[in-house]
């Protein structure tokens, strides 16, 4: 457990370069394609449109940026109204295993409750070690496949 309580700061446009570096590291680690300009454009849109979601910097000791979290909003009849997705949660390797992931999820849950959000979702690769953390924190897998079709512009 980290000796100092983590802090969470809403990201701003001034943080895009820091965020891009972490997104690139996350995508490389996860073997996701990284298209820097697409990510830059998406971050700028999200940061300018709070109805779409929020981006948070996770700060460890001495205001060191330890990671980031992206929360996006939607609406679901099945889940009783507004819901949210932890779209991305990334901790830099040296910041892992210190309780920051647990603290980040608790922070996001608090934000969701304050905004009347009824359900919080996330997606994790089955091989992702963090999936154990998510199950321990009460996230349940469903007998459904999360499917995606990318649409051309």
BELMOVEN-V250633 format. One record per pair of residues at least 12 apart in sequence whose ideal C-beta (glycine too) atoms are under 6 Angstrom apart, sorted by the first residue. I is the first residue (numbers start at 1). GAP is how many residues later the second one is. Records with the same first field share a line. If there is no record, write none. Layout:
I = GAP ; GAP
//
This chain:
1 = 98
2 = 96 ; 97
4 = 57
6 = 52 ; 94 ; 97
7 = 52
8 = 48 ; 99
9 = 48
11 = 44 ; 46
13 = 34
16 = 27
18 = 47
19 = 24 ; 49
22 = 46 ; 68
23 = 16
26 = 64
53 = 18 ; 19 ; 20
54 = 17
55 = 15
56 = 13
58 = 42 ; 46
60 = 35
66 = 25 ; 26 ; 29 ; 34
67 = 23 ; 24 ; 25 ; 28
68 = 22
69 = 20 ; 35
70 = 17 ; 18
71 = 13 ; 37
72 = 13 ; 15
79 = 39 ; 40
80 = 38
81 = 37
82 = 35
83 = 35 ; 36
84 = 28 ; 33 ; 36
85 = 36
86 = 36
101 = 32
105 = 32
123 = 23
//
